[in-house]
Amino acid sequence: MWITGEWSQCSASCGVGYQQRIVSCSLMPSSNSQRFYTQPSTDSKNCPEPHPPATQSCLLRYCPHTTYWKVGPWTKCSQTCGSGVMERRVECVTSKDQLSKHCRPSERPESQAACQERQCQVFTSCQEVQLNQGVRMDGEYYLKVKFRTLQIYCAEMQTDFPKEYVTLRSGQTDNYSEVYGHRLINPFECPYNGSRRQDCDCRNDYSAAGYTLFHKVRLDLNSLRIIITDLQFSQTIHGRPVPFATAGDCYSAAKCPQGQFSINLIGTGLKVAPNTKWTSQGNYVSVKVHRSEDGTRIYGRCGGFCGKCIPHAHNGLLLQVH
């Protein structure tokens, strides 16, 4: 059965306004119940049609020949759970309901307001979502990561061991790893002041070369480490796949790195931890890593003859909640 609350006051002191009331679907009392009671239902589809109106127009009196702020009903909350926003239309009109520009801005009613339908049920892993919600579909879910609720992509939800991934909101062009393929004929020089040129005195034959773009990266929720070798949501443009946050080349032994990597975590709620360091592997390797002040962006140039840089084995690519 439908349960309706009292109508609110008219939203306008004169002219046409709106009234609102709470309308909820409740279970009917059982036949053997000793006294009348109702219990909220979780599914309004069980209640009979039609749905009682939650808003109606009202008119207390006609406005004098002046302008006033006319407000419409509030929309539904933008989020079905957790904090959201509701909106309503606010217009300056005359007593004849024509638009006007002569209302006082200081008296303009709010057109937005915070709202919260209910608390979100938050889990700490994709497996918890799978077991508690019965969900078997891959997709974005809200998970509690340390002290914040973050949007995490759950993959392989049809298996017994689903995996968590971070969707890189800035896009693939800001998240890539490269091992550069050109090699100088004379590896002990650094031509063009270290800048990359296609017309260099080189041969393009480095067998480890490759360029990989990343759309999502695998996250170990317990340690907050990126598993850089998981390439499920990556695309290798040419050559061999290159792990995340890795760069290298076989270009020069004269501190002239050409391999590049880029990380952009903006919009994910995460940042690279300050104690995440890069280490070199190979010969004559030069490592140049630049961080944004907030730790959400990292850019690296690495290479040698031949060599690369990777996140240090002790900590790996460690993140923090931003």
N, C-alpha and C positions, 0 to 999 in steps of 0.2 A: 504494500500500500504506500501511497505518497503521503508524506508528512510535510506540511507547509508552515513556515514561521510567520511572524507578523510583518506587515509591510513597513518599510523604512519611511522616514519623513520624505516629503517631496524634495527633489534636488534643487528646485527653483522656488524662490519666494513669490515670484509672479511669472506669468507666462507658462509655457509648457515645460514640464520637467519629467523626471522619472522616479519611480519607486522600485525598490528591490526587496526580495525576501529570500530566505533559505528554503530550498526544496530538496528533500532527501527521500531516498527509497528505504523503507524499513520492512522487516519481516512481520507478518500478521501473527497475533498470539495463537498459541496452540489450542486445540479444542478442549483439552483437559486442564487448561490453566485456570487457577483459582482467581486470578486477578489480571487486569489488563496490563500489558507491557509491550514495548516494541524493542526491536534489536536492529541496529543498522545493518543494511545488506551491502555486500561488496560488489553486487552486480545489479545495476539499475534496469537491465534488460528484463528482469523478472517482474517489474512493476507494470501495471496496465497502461495502455495508451489512452488518451494523450498525456504527455508530460505537462503538469501544471506550469503556467508561466512564472518565471522568476523575476521578470520586470514588467512594468506597466507605466503608461504615461499618466500624468496628473496635472491638474490645473487648479491652483488655489485661488487665483484671481488674475485678471488681465493686467498687464503692466501698463503704467502710464506711458505717455509718448516719449520714452527715453530708450537708451540702449542698456543691455545687460548681458552678462555672461551666461550662455546656455550650455549645459553639460549633458552628455549622453551617458548611457549605462556603462559600467566597467566591463571590460572584456574578461574572458577566463584568464587565469594565471598562466604565464608563459611556460611554466614548468609543472609537470604533474606531481613532482615531489621535490622537496628542497626549495631554496630561495628562487623566486622568479619575479616577474614584473607584470602588472595589469595596467591597461590603458583605457582612457575614455576620450571621447571627442569634446573639445571645448571651443565654443564659437562665440564671437561677439555679434549679437543680433539686435534688431529694433523690436518694438512692440508688435510689429507686423511680421515678425520672423524673417526679416531681411538682413543679410550680412552687413556689418558695419565695422568701422575702424575706430570708433569713438568710446570704447570701454576703457576704464582705467586699468593699465597693466598691473598695477600693484594689487588689484582685487581679483586678478585672474585665478580661478581654481586650478589645482594641480591636475595635469593630464596623465601623470604616471604615478604609480604607488607600488611599494614592495608587497609581495604576497608569498604565502607558503601554504600549499594545500595539505601537505603532510611531510614528515621526515622521510628521506630516502633510506631504503634498506641497502646498506653498503656492505660489501664482502671484501675479503683481503686477497683473493686469488681467483683465477678463472675456474679452477676446480670447484671452489665453493659456490660460484654462480651456477655451475653445471649441476651440482648435487642438490642445492637448496631450491633452485628455481626450475629445475628440470629442463634447462636450456641446452640444446645441442647444436646451436647455430653459431658460426663464427661471426664476430662483429665487435663494435665498440661497447664497453661496459664501464660503469663507474666502480673503481676499486679504492679501498683505503690503503694508501701507500705512506708509511710512516705516520705523520700527523695530518696529511691532506688527502682529500678525495680527488683522484685523477682519472682521466679517461684513458683506459687501456684497451688495446685490441686483443681479444681472445681468439686464438687460432687452434685448429684441430680439436674443436669441441665435441666431435663425434667419437673421440678416443678417450681412454681412461686417464690420459695425462696431457691435458690442454696446455698451451704455451702462451706466455704473455709477451706482447710486443708494444713498443711505443711508436705511434704514428708520427712521422716527422712533418709537422704542420707547414713548415716553410717550403716544402717541396724537394724534389730530387736534385735540382740544380744547385742547391745549397748543401747537399749531403752526398759527397762522393769520395772515392779513393782512387789514386792513380799511381801506377808504376810506369814511368816514362820510357819509351822504347828506343829513342835515338841515343847513339854512342859517338862521342868525339873520336876522330882519327887520332888526334893527339890528346890523350886523357889528362895531361898535366897542365892544361890551360883552361881559362874560363872566359870565353869570348863574349863580346857584346855586353860586358859588365854584368854577366850572369843572367841577362834576359833571354827568353826563349825565342829562337828563330828557326823557321823551317828550312832556311837556306844555309844552315850551319854546315861546316865541313865534317859531316857525320855519316854514319850508316845506321839504318833503322832495322836492327836485327836482334834486339835484346829479347830473349825467349821468355822472360818472366813478365814482360810488359802487359798492361791491361788497364781498363778504365771501367769502374763500377759505380752505378747510381743506386741510392738507397731510398725506399719509400717508408719502410718500417724497420726497426731494429729490435732484436730480442733482448728482453730485460729479465734478469734474475731478481725477483722481488725481495728475496731474503737479504742479499748482499748489495742490491742496487748497482750491479755491474752489467754493462752491456756485453753480450756474447758476440764479439766482433766477427766470428767465423760463421755465424748463422746468416746465410744469404737467401733465405726463402723469399723475402720481399725486396729483392734487389734486381738490377738489370745491368748486365755487363755489355757495354757498348762495343768494345773491341778487345781482343786479346784474352788474357786469362782473368778469371774473377779475382778481385783484390779485396781482402777483408776491410771492414769498417775501420776508420781512423788510422789507416795505414798508407804510407807513401814511400816511393823509392825510385831508383834509376841505376843505370850503369853509364852515366854521361861523362863524369869528370871526377878526378881525384883532387881537384883544387878548390874544395869548398864552394861548389857551384851547383847546388841541388836543383833539380827540375821536377821531381815527383811532387804531387800535391794531394792534400786531403782537406776536406771541409766538413764541419759539424755545425748544425744550426738547430738548437732545441727550443727556439722561441715558440710559445704557444703550447708546450707540452707540460708545463709545471715542473720541469726538471732542469738541472744545470750540471755541468761537469765539475766534479769536486776539485778543490784547490790542490789536493795531494795526488791527483792523477798526473803522472809524468810519462814522457815518451823516451824510449831507449833505442839505441841504434843496433843494427845487425849488419855485418858485412865489413867491407874494407873502405877506408877513407870517407866514412859517412859523416855528413853534416846534417844537423837537426835544427830547424828553426820553427818554433811553435808560438803563435800569437793568440792570446785570449782576450775576449771582450771583458769589460770590467765586471759584468754580472755573471760571467761564466757560462752564458747560454750559447756563445759562438766561439769556435776554435778553428784556426786556419794554420796548416802546417806545410812546410816545404822541406823535403828530405831527399837525400840521395848520396851516392858515392861512386866508387868504381870497384866492385858493384855493391850496393847496399840499400837498406831501407830503415824506416822507423816504425815502431809499433808501441802501443801502450805498455808501460812497464809491467813485467810478469807478476810482480808481487801484489799490486793493487788492481791491475787491469784498468779498464775504462770505467772508473767509479763515478757514479752520479750522486747528486743530492736533490732533495725536494726544494724547489725554488720558492 
